[in-house]
Amino acid sequence: MSIFSRLFKSRAEPKNSLPGDGYRPYIGRTTSGNSVTQRSSMQLTAVYCCVRVLAEAVAGLPLITYRYGEKGTKQRAEDHPLYLLLHDEPNPEMTSFSFRETLMTHLLLYGNAFAQIIRNGKGEVIALYPLMPDRMKVDRDEHGRIYYEYMKQQDEAATMKTGTVILSPEDVLHIPGLGFDGLVGYSPIAMAKNAIGMASACEEYGASFFANGASPGAVLEHPGVLKDPEKVRTAWQEAYGGPHKANRVAVLEEGMKFTPISINPQEAQFLETRKFQIEEIARIFRVPLHLIGDLDHATFSNIEEQSLEYVQYTLQPWLIRWEQAIQRSLFTPEEKKTMFCRFNVDGLLRGNYQSRMQGYSIGIANGFMSVNDVRALEQMDLIPDEEGGNTYMVNGTMTPLRNIGAAYGLGGQEKQDQEDHDEEKGGNEDDSNEYSRSKIRKTHSTPKSG
């Protein structure tokens, strides 16, 4: 291969060999003409609200480290180092809430979340530090093994040297989003750039409209010839331009006429377009509209169902990505057999108070819940075991059909007594009949008077 072919080949080949990596950070113009980046998209209230709703939900859920017990039970592994890191404090500078909120924000905007794993001499994880996804590249070496190339800056924690740092997969907690290759996720902002760009353009148009005040796109007509038309336009703008001077009464002299030529924003369905773009952005992140402040389609009957669907179909897939990434990167091969991490979503799946109480009543009456089970779900103090707090009870009013009327000496019990007598007498028909007649006489006999 000649030097020229090698030169052009190196320029043509992307530095990163993973197909999904090029869709993580995105900087470029859209069909609307507006430039869209991860940071600029956060200036749109709809994007900001969607990211905040999901990031705070993931950060606020308890993340518990469990250990498998006997007979399929699970126990909290509070003695394991990961329990404290994931539940309370991943590093000396951040809380668990801040750490997960930051990584979830990266995941929603860039499609990937990265954290550096700090281990001690025993190989135990002792700290987790977030890494900026726009400064991370994922590549393969000459042997096909994945490695991470990170550009560290001075304002970050002193966990590595400043400059380009090569990290192995054992040193990085990588949570990828939806992607082409299953290894690197692509940015939702890059995929939906035109929808976000149009929303940004609508917002700029609205701001420009109100900045022009009471007379955007209008004509001032004068019957004569003006020596200085710019002076008249400037004077008009100073008197009536801007949002604070709208609706002022104009006084026209010398036969001047004011003719508006702009289209009313409402007639041009400007407001409807802005509302549709909010729905478009909510659709990108699969967030119900009522969670970002749009209650046009919300009713008393469907708001609870929408909240449950949000947990099941929007939040749950993100939680699974977190749990499986933690399982793959933070546990040793031996620990993976006996330990796991789970988000506790019970609080989000609870219905209203009346629905919960009805469900608890059914659970207690059918014996699959105790009083303490209910009190634990409601964050109440438990009742001691000696007072019956952990006793499982079943409603005793249900009776087999053959025993109906047994309490009154009728029906099933009489039949059972006769069958028992027949069995004792060896099945003799005469004895059986005589026994039946004697029982009837005894049942209907009248006591003699004294």
N, C-alpha and C positions, 0 to 999 in steps of 0.2 A: 504494500500500500504506500502510495507516494505521500509526501509531506502535505501536499495540497488537499488530497482526499481525506487525510486524517484531520486536517484543520477544519474543513467544512463539515465532516462527520461530527466532530466534537461540538460544533456550533448548533447543528441540527438536532442532536440528541438532547432531551431535557436532562437537567442535572438529577432530577428525582425520577426514579423508575417506576414508582407506584402511580397508577393512573388516577387515583382519587385525590392525590395530594394537591394537584393544581386547582382544585375547587374549594380549598379551605379559605384562604384570604382572598378577597375580591376588591379590586379598585377599578372602576371604569364607568363609562357613561351608558345610559339606557336609551331606549327609543324615545322617551319623553325629553331627552336632552340633559337631564340632571345626572350628576355624578352620584353614585351610591357606594358607600363603604359600610363596614360593620359599625364603625363609630358614628357616621352620619345618619345611619338608619335609626339609631337610638334616639335621635332628635324627634322622630315621629312618635306621637303619643301612643298610637296603637302598637307599634313595635315595642316601645318601652314597657307598656302595660303587659303585653304577652310574655315578654322575657322575665319581667318581675314576678308575675303570677307563678310561672313554672319554677323559677329559681328559688323563690321563697318557699314554695311548697316542698321541694326536694330538701332544702336546707332545714326546714322546720320539723320534718318527720324524724322520730327517733331511729337511729341506725344502730342496731344491736348485733353484737357478736355472740353466736351460739355455739354450743358443743353438743353433739349427739349423746344422749343418755341411753339407758337400758330400755329395751322394748320400744324403740322408735321415738322416745321422748326427746325433748330438747331442753337444755339448761343454759342460762346466761353464763358466758365465760368471762366473768369480771376479773379473773386473775390473769387473763391473757393481755399482753401489751397492746394489741390492736383494739381492745375494747375501749380503752381510754382515748386512744388516738382518733378513732372514728366517732365516738359518742360525745367527747368533750373537747379535746384540744389536740389537733394534728401537729402543731408546732408551737414553740413558745411565743409566736407573734400573732396567732389567730385562734379564734374559737372554731368549733366544728361547724357552726352555722355560717360564719363568714367564709370558711374554706369551701364548703359545698355550694354556697350561693355563688361564689366566684367561678368555680369550675363549671357549674351549670350554666352560667351566663356565657362562658366561652363555648360550651357545647351547643347552645342555641344559636349563637351568632356565627361561629366559625365551623361548626360541625365536628369539633374535636375538643377534648379537654385533656390537659397534660399536668402531671404533678411529679416532682422529683422525689424519689424514695431514698431516704437516709437510713442506713443500717449500721448496727454496731459490729464488733468483732465476731459475735456469735451468729451473725446473719439475721438478727431480729430487727424488725422495722421500728425505728425510734422517732421518726418525723416524716411529714409530708409537706412539700412546699409547692404552691401553684407555679406553673410555667406559662408564659404568654404563647398562645397558639400561633400568632402571626410571626413569631421568631423561631418557630420549630419546623424542621424539615424531616421527613421520614424517607429513608432510602434503604437500598440493599447493597451489601458489599459484593466483592467478586465471587464469594461463595454462596450468595443468595440469602444471607442472613440479614435480618432487619436491624438497623441502627438508627439512632436519633441524633440529629445535628441541631444544636441550639445556640443562638446568639445571645449571650448573657450581657446585660448592661450593669453599670455600677450601682443603679438605684435598687437592685434586687438583693435578696438575702445572700450573705457570703457563704453559700454552700458549694460554690465552684468558682473557678477563675473567670475573670472577665474576658470576653471574646468568644470565639467559636469553640464549643465544647461537644465532644462526641460522647453520647450516653448509650449504654446497652439496654436492651429491653428489661433487664432485671432492675434497672435504676429508674424506670419511668412507669408511672401509673397512667395508662392511656385509655380513655373512654371515647371510642369513635361513635359518631352518629351514622345516619344512613349514608352509604357510599357505594361505589362501583365494585370495589374489590374485597369488601369485608374487612379491610385493614385500616383504611383512612376514610373518614366521613367527609362529605362535602358541605359547604356552607349553605344553609337555607337562604341567606341573603343573596348569595350568588345565583342560586337557582330561581329565586323570585325577584330578580333585580328590576324587571320592567314594572311589576305591580307596585313595588316599593318606590320606584322612580316616579310613577304616575301619582302616587299619593303625595310625594314630596312636591311635585309640580303643582298639584291642586292647592297645597298649603301655601306655596309661594304666590300663586295667583290670587288667593284670598287675601294674603297679606298686602300684596300690591294694590288690590282693589280698595281696601280700607285706608291704605296710605295715601291714595289719591283723593280721599275725602268725598265731598258732596258732588263733584263734577268730573268723574273719570271719562275720558273720551268724548268730550262735548265741544260744541262750536259756539263762539261768541261772534255774532254778526253785527256789523256796523254799516249804516247806510252810506257813509262817506269813506274817505281814504284816511287811514291812520298813519301818522308819521312814525310812530314807534309801537308796533303791535306787541313786541316782546315785553314792553313796559306794562301794557294792559294785561297780558297773560300773567305776568309775575304778580301784579297787584291783585288779580282775581285769586290766584293760588294762595297768596298770603292771607287773604280775607276769608276764603271758604275751603281751602285745602286742609287735609288731615282729618283724622277721626274725631278730634276734639272740637272741630268747627263745623261738623255736619249739621244739616237742617237749619242753617242760618237763613234769614230772609235777605235775598239779594235785591239791591236797588240798581236799576239799569238806567243810564242817562243817554241823551243824544240819539234816541231811537235804536239802541242796541237790543239784540235778541239773543236769548240763550237757548240752544238746541242740543239736547243730549242725543248722542248717537250710539252709546254703548248699550249692550244687551244686559238686561237685568239678570244678575247671577241666578236667582231662583227660577226665572223663565228659562234660562239655559241649563237648568237642572244641575247647577253647580253644587248645591248642598246634597242632592241625591248622589252625585258622583263621589263626593267626599265620604258619605256614609257607606257607599259600596266599597270603596277602597279600605275602609276599616274592616268590613266583613272579609275582604280578600286577605288582609294581613292576619286576621284571626283564623282564617282557613289554613294559612301556611303553618301556623303553630298548633292548629287543632284545639284552640281555646274557645270555650263557650262565650258568646257575646256578653252575657250578663256579668262575667267575671272581669271584663275590661270596661264596664260602665255603660254598656248599650243595653237598655231594658225595653226596647221597642217590641221585641218578640217574646218577652218573658211574662209568664202568668203565674198565679199562685199555685196552680196545679202542676206546672212543668218545671219549675225552678229547682225543686229537689231532685227530680229525675235527671236533669241536665248536670247537676253537681255530681251525682253518682256516676254518670257516663264520663264525666271529666276525669274522675279517678280511675275508672276501669280502662278507658280507651285512649286517654291522653297521658296521664301521669304514670300508669303502670308500666308501659314499655320503657320509659326513661329509667324508672327504678330498677328494672331488670338489667338494663345496660350497666348501671352502677354496680349492682350486686355481683354480676358475673365478671366485670372487670376487676373488682376488688378480690374476688375469689381466685382469679387467674394470676394476679400480679403480687398480692401481698401475703398469701399463705404459702408455706412450704409444701412440697409434694405429700409429706406425711400428714400435715395439718389439713389438707384438702379432704382427706378421708373422714375426718372426725369433726370438722369445724366449718361454719359458714356464717354469712352476714345477711340480715334481712331488715328492710324498712318496715316499721309498724304503721300501717295505714288504717287501723281500726277506727281511729278518731275521725278520719275523713269519710268513712263509710257509714257512720251513724246517721240514722234518720232523725226526724223531729222527736220531741219528747213523748208524744202520745204513741207514735209508732214503736219507739224503743220499749216503752213500758208494756205494750201488747206483746211484742216479741219476747221480752223477758218472762212474762206470765206464761206463755206457751212453753218456753224452755224449762221453767221450773215445774210446771204441771206434768210434763212428759219425761222428766227425770234426766235430761241431758245437760241441765245447768243447775248449779247450786246457788244459794243466796250470796255466797262470797264471789262466785263467778260474776254475778251481776254487779255487785258492789265494786269489784276490781275494774270493770269496764266503765263504771260511772265515777271513777277516781274517789271512792269512798273508803273509809277505814273498814277493815275486815272484822267479821264476828268470830270470836274464838271457836275452836273446833268443839269444845265441850258444850257450847251453847247451840250447836247445830248449824254453824255457818257453812260447813263443808258437807252437809248431809244431802244426798240426792233422793228426792221423793217422787212418787208417782201418784196421780189422782186415783183414789180407791173406789170411785163410784162406778167404774166399768166392770160388769159382771158377765160371765159366759151365758149364752142363751139357755143352756140346759138347766141353769140354776135360778132362772127367773121364778119368783114366787116361793122360793125355798124358805124364806124367812117366815112365811105364813102357813107352812105345813102343806103346801099345795104344789102342784106341777112337778117340776124336775126332781125335787127331793123325794116326793112320794114314789115317783117312778124308780128312783135310785134305791129306795128302801125295799121295794118289791123285787127288784132285780137281785139285790143282796140276799133276800129270803129265798128266792128261787134257786140261787146258787147253793145255799146251805142245804135245801131239801132235795138237791139232786135233780131239780127240774120237774118234779111231780106236779101234774096239772091240777089234780084235786086239791093238794095241799096249797098250791098257789092261789086257787080260787077261794078256798076257805080263809087263807090269810087276808086276802083283799076284803072279803065280807066282814071279817072281824075288825079290820082297821076302819071300815066305813061305820060299823055300829059304834065303835069306840069314839069316833070323831063326832057322830051326831047324837050320842046318848045324852039324856037329860038327867042331871043330878037329882036324887030324891030329896024331898023336904024332910026336915027333922021331925 
